Amino acid sequence: LYELGSETIPSDTACFPAKLVHGHIAALINQGLKLIFYPSIPHERMEQTGANNDFNCPMVISYPEVIKNNM
């Protein structure tokens, strides 16, 4: 999957899971999908009551926009 989407990765500094997203999306497009729901999720549920935040990493939050603009 990595190689399938490698031409659309905008930066070598993206983490490997983010790079894999490009291959997954390319595979869905190759299957003929016209619409893919990929939401931006800034917060998760609080897993521990003592945790001081519930934010996702910036890559998780912003990657739907990256995919939209690069694929």
PyMOL commands that set and color helices and strands:
alter all, ss='L'
color gray80, all
select helices_A, chain A and resi 2-8+16-30+58-70
alter helices_A, ss='H'
color red, helices_A
deselect
rebuild
show_as cartoon
